[in-house]
Amino acid sequence: MNNGNQGVVKTIRADSRAYDSAFTAVKRLSNDAFNFKDQIWSVFRQNFKNSYYGAGLGVFWNFVLPLVPITVYLFLSTVRVIPSFDGVDSSTYLTFGVMTWFVFAGFVLTPINVISSRNQDAMKTSMPLIASIVSGFAELTFETFVRILLVLSIMIIMSCWPAWTAPGLFLVFMAAFFLFFGVGLIFGILNVIYRDVGRVVTILLQYGIFLSGVIFPFGDSPLVQLFSKLNPFAVFVESSRQIVFKGGLEPALMQPLIIWVVIGVFVFLLGCRLFHVMEHRIRGIL
């Protein structure tokens, strides 16, 4: 009906995502990742080969480069720059903490980097961006596996055996994934609009390793303890250490961990919905 006023006409396509719920977004993204599992594996293998193409040492670099950051801190522990902590050998304490840090930082940076680059394979084909992000996580998984082997080797050498609760580390990683992956999706979208976002996040993470109890444990002052509870990286890193080496979580850590797990679920749902709604715009389809 025309009432004589000229207005804006909004066209809603049948496949419009604007009104999809967060749970619908998670379901569709999961389906996209599953439907393109073969392409995800193909992209991972291609990137794995390209990373050492033309190098004299070949695939050797794929196993060495992920270990370089950890070996720096391992050197510091061996020259006694950093002492032992809570009965855990310093080399084990540091390498394990740095390993977990890179996992959590990777949860944030992987979606940011993939979205920022608008992955070429996704742009040239019908492959959705979420599939490219999952491929990025496959690379992170490989690097983490290599780092875990180094940490296990150090634990064996130093006779620093894990507690019976060590398998619970998987649950801590899953809880951290919800929070940090959701944050990565949100920042990834913002980075498309403001290109400085990705750089700022990268810088903050580089400094954050020193502010999250990864290298040096937090002091006992109330202000420092409060900061550690407000820092999700510190909470998840310390939770990982206590699960693996202390046989469980200290009561003082339970409350902040539960709070961050709950926040993580909401952030994950928000990030998935935002990414789901904006994906076509990112790819230049709309």
C-alpha positions as semicolon CSV with decimal commas, in nm:
position;residue;x (nm);y (nm);z (nm)
1;M;0,000;0,000;0,000
2;N;0,128;0,344;-0,100
3;N;0,041;0,621;0,149
4;G;0,227;0,886;-0,047
5;N;0,538;0,877;0,169
6;Q;0,862;0,766;0,015
7;G;1,040;0,528;0,247
8;V;1,309;0,263;0,257
9;V;1,210;-0,074;0,123
10;K;1,371;-0,364;0,306
11;T;1,390;-0,692;0,121
12;I;1,422;-1,004;0,330
13;R;1,550;-1,305;0,141
14;A;1,416;-1,649;0,215
15;D;1,758;-1,752;0,349
16;S;1,807;-1,437;0,556
17;R;1,998;-1,507;0,875
18;A;1,907;-1,188;1,058
19;Y;1,644;-1,353;1,277
20;D;1,817;-1,684;1,345
21;S;1,868;-1,764;1,712
22;A;2,207;-1,834;1,866
23;F;2,124;-2,204;1,886
24;T;2,028;-2,208;1,518
25;A;2,357;-2,039;1,438
26;V;2,554;-2,305;1,629
27;K;2,361;-2,581;1,454
28;R;2,417;-2,436;1,106
29;L;2,785;-2,369;1,167
30;S;2,829;-2,724;1,296
31;N;2,653;-2,863;0,989
32;D;2,869;-2,651;0,757
33;A;3,186;-2,776;0,926
34;F;3,068;-3,139;0,907
35;N;2,956;-3,115;0,544
36;F;3,293;-2,976;0,439
37;K;3,507;-3,211;0,648
38;D;3,684;-3,348;0,340
39;Q;3,773;-2,997;0,223
40;I;3,891;-2,908;0,574
41;W;4,128;-3,203;0,574
42;S;4,247;-3,113;0,223
43;V;4,319;-2,751;0,321
44;F;4,506;-2,866;0,632
45;R;4,724;-3,104;0,433
46;Q;4,793;-2,839;0,170
47;N;4,891;-2,581;0,431
48;F;5,105;-2,841;0,607
49;K;5,296;-2,912;0,286
50;N;5,325;-2,546;0,185
51;S;5,475;-2,454;0,521
52;Y;5,795;-2,645;0,437
53;Y;5,786;-2,631;0,057
54;G;6,130;-2,546;-0,078
55;A;6,298;-2,581;0,264
56;G;6,602;-2,806;0,281
57;L;6,494;-2,968;0,608
58;G;6,139;-3,021;0,483
59;V;5,874;-3,142;0,725
60;F;6,128;-3,116;1,009
61;W;6,035;-2,746;1,048
62;N;5,670;-2,831;1,117
63;F;5,781;-3,010;1,432
64;V;6,054;-2,770;1,541
65;L;5,895;-2,427;1,503
66;P;5,606;-2,490;1,747
67;L;5,864;-2,584;2,011
68;V;6,086;-2,277;1,981
69;P;5,882;-2,050;2,213
70;I;5,868;-2,320;2,479
71;T;6,239;-2,399;2,461
72;V;6,317;-2,033;2,542
73;Y;6,147;-2,068;2,880
74;L;6,291;-2,415;2,923
75;F;6,637;-2,258;2,895
76;L;6,549;-2,002;3,164
77;S;6,446;-2,278;3,399
78;T;6,759;-2,485;3,339
79;V;6,987;-2,192;3,426
80;R;6,789;-2,145;3,748
81;V;6,648;-1,807;3,652
82;I;6,306;-1,938;3,756
83;P;6,276;-2,162;4,065
84;S;6,046;-2,455;4,130
85;F;5,684;-2,391;4,231
86;D;5,467;-2,583;4,476
87;G;5,687;-2,889;4,449
88;V;5,670;-2,891;4,068
89;D;5,998;-2,872;3,882
90;S;6,039;-2,531;3,715
91;S;6,103;-2,673;3,367
92;T;5,782;-2,876;3,386
93;Y;5,590;-2,588;3,543
94;L;5,697;-2,343;3,273
95;T;5,668;-2,561;2,965
96;F;5,327;-2,687;3,069
97;G;5,205;-2,333;3,140
98;V;5,338;-2,198;2,811
99;M;5,181;-2,490;2,624
100;T;4,839;-2,416;2,773
101;W;4,885;-2,043;2,703
102;F;4,943;-2,106;2,333
103;V;4,633;-2,324;2,319
104;F;4,412;-2,055;2,474
105;A;4,569;-1,775;2,269
106;G;4,521;-1,988;1,958
107;F;4,149;-2,020;2,034
108;V;4,129;-1,640;2,010
109;L;4,369;-1,570;1,723
110;T;4,270;-1,846;1,481
111;P;3,923;-1,708;1,391
112;I;4,060;-1,352;1,383
113;N;4,337;-1,445;1,139
114;V;4,114;-1,653;0,914
115;I;3,838;-1,394;0,897
116;S;4,090;-1,115;0,843
117;S;4,251;-1,290;0,549
118;R;3,910;-1,390;0,409
119;N;4,066;-1,725;0,334
120;Q;4,135;-1,759;-0,038
121;D;3,996;-2,110;-0,061
122;A;3,669;-1,995;0,095
123;M;3,643;-1,696;-0,140
124;K;3,707;-1,895;-0,458
125;T;3,474;-2,182;-0,372
126;S;3,153;-2,241;-0,184
127;M;3,353;-2,347;0,120
128;P;3,215;-2,155;0,419
129;L;3,442;-1,951;0,641
130;I;3,368;-2,171;0,940
131;A;3,528;-2,460;0,752
132;S;3,840;-2,250;0,700
133;I;3,842;-2,166;1,071
134;V;3,813;-2,534;1,160
135;S;4,107;-2,603;0,929
136;G;4,300;-2,341;1,123
137;F;4,213;-2,523;1,444
138;A;4,345;-2,845;1,290
139;E;4,682;-2,672;1,254
140;L;4,659;-2,551;1,614
141;T;4,580;-2,907;1,725
142;F;4,888;-3,041;1,549
143;E;5,113;-2,775;1,704
144;T;4,963;-2,847;2,046
145;F;5,024;-3,219;2,002
146;V;5,391;-3,153;1,928
147;R;5,421;-2,928;2,234
148;I;5,250;-3,185;2,455
149;L;5,507;-3,443;2,347
150;L;5,783;-3,207;2,458
151;V;5,614;-3,143;2,794
152;L;5,564;-3,517;2,851
153;S;5,929;-3,580;2,769
154;I;6,036;-3,319;3,025
155;M;5,802;-3,467;3,285
156;I;5,956;-3,810;3,232
157;I;6,312;-3,678;3,249
158;M;6,241;-3,477;3,564
159;S;6,029;-3,758;3,718
160;C;5,745;-3,512;3,765
161;W;5,442;-3,736;3,728
162;P;5,089;-3,607;3,672
163;A;4,808;-3,663;3,920
164;W;4,524;-3,907;3,858
165;T;4,300;-3,610;3,770
166;A;4,517;-3,518;3,468
167;P;4,255;-3,637;3,209
168;G;4,033;-3,359;3,344
169;L;4,258;-3,121;3,150
170;F;4,041;-3,196;2,847
171;L;3,738;-3,052;3,026
172;V;3,930;-2,738;3,117
173;F;4,035;-2,698;2,754
174;M;3,677;-2,741;2,637
175;A;3,550;-2,481;2,883
176;A;3,824;-2,241;2,775
177;F;3,738;-2,306;2,411
178;F;3,381;-2,179;2,451
179;L;3,501;-1,851;2,598
180;F;3,807;-1,779;2,385
181;F;3,661;-1,904;2,057
182;G;3,356;-1,684;2,111
183;V;3,585;-1,389;2,183
184;G;3,784;-1,469;1,869
185;L;3,471;-1,471;1,652
186;I;3,354;-1,137;1,792
187;F;3,692;-0,971;1,751
188;G;3,725;-1,129;1,408
189;I;3,407;-0,953;1,296
190;L;3,516;-0,625;1,455
191;N;3,853;-0,657;1,284
192;V;3,681;-0,652;0,945
193;I;3,532;-0,314;1,038
194;Y;3,830;-0,174;1,229
195;R;4,153;-0,329;1,105
196;D;4,339;-0,227;1,421
197;V;4,144;-0,472;1,637
198;G;4,344;-0,778;1,532
199;R;4,676;-0,603;1,588
200;V;4,571;-0,478;1,931
201;V;4,455;-0,826;2,036
202;T;4,785;-0,977;1,918
203;I;4,988;-0,723;2,116
204;L;4,777;-0,773;2,428
205;L;4,826;-1,148;2,409
206;Q;5,202;-1,108;2,371
207;Y;5,212;-0,911;2,695
208;G;4,937;-1,116;2,853
209;I;5,159;-1,420;2,898
210;F;5,347;-1,224;3,165
211;L;5,024;-1,107;3,332
212;S;4,852;-1,444;3,356
213;G;5,073;-1,639;3,594
214;V;5,226;-1,838;3,311
215;I;5,587;-1,748;3,383
216;F;5,575;-1,624;3,743
217;P;5,303;-1,718;3,993
218;F;5,088;-1,441;4,137
219;G;5,170;-1,291;4,475
220;D;4,953;-1,317;4,783
221;S;4,834;-0,954;4,799
222;P;4,453;-0,914;4,777
223;L;4,478;-0,680;4,476
224;V;4,694;-0,922;4,280
225;Q;4,468;-1,214;4,369
226;L;4,164;-1,015;4,254
227;F;4,333;-0,937;3,924
228;S;4,412;-1,304;3,870
229;K;4,046;-1,396;3,918
230;L;3,936;-1,128;3,672
231;N;4,181;-1,255;3,411
232;P;4,029;-1,560;3,237
233;F;4,366;-1,667;3,097
234;A;4,510;-1,679;3,448
235;V;4,211;-1,875;3,576
236;F;4,227;-2,139;3,303
237;V;4,608;-2,171;3,309
238;E;4,611;-2,221;3,687
239;S;4,313;-2,458;3,666
240;S;4,504;-2,666;3,411
241;R;4,809;-2,684;3,635
242;Q;4,615;-2,782;3,944
243;I;4,418;-3,049;3,759
244;V;4,737;-3,206;3,622
245;F;4,977;-3,165;3,913
246;K;4,774;-3,120;4,233
247;G;4,500;-3,374;4,189
248;G;4,216;-3,122;4,184
249;L;4,118;-2,759;4,212
250;E;4,171;-2,548;4,520
251;P;3,846;-2,406;4,667
252;A;3,963;-2,048;4,601
253;L;3,981;-2,124;4,229
254;M;3,646;-2,297;4,194
255;Q;3,427;-1,985;4,204
256;P;3,614;-1,779;3,940
257;L;3,640;-2,087;3,717
258;I;3,265;-2,152;3,733
259;I;3,192;-1,786;3,665
260;W;3,416;-1,783;3,357
261;V;3,266;-2,110;3,233
262;V;2,915;-1,959;3,251
263;I;3,034;-1,638;3,084
264;G;3,207;-1,850;2,821
265;V;2,883;-2,021;2,719
266;F;2,711;-1,686;2,665
267;V;3,009;-1,543;2,477
268;F;3,025;-1,855;2,260
269;L;2,658;-1,829;2,166
270;L;2,689;-1,455;2,100
271;G;3,000;-1,501;1,888
272;C;2,846;-1,783;1,683
273;R;2,531;-1,586;1,614
274;L;2,722;-1,271;1,517
275;F;2,949;-1,467;1,287
276;H;2,657;-1,661;1,138
277;V;2,466;-1,340;1,059
278;M;2,768;-1,156;0,921
279;E;2,939;-1,434;0,726
280;H;2,784;-1,349;0,389
281;R;2,881;-0,985;0,429
282;I;3,238;-1,083;0,516
283;R;3,263;-1,299;0,207
284;G;3,126;-1,018;-0,007
285;I;2,815;-1,212;-0,100
286;L;2,578;-0,939;0,022
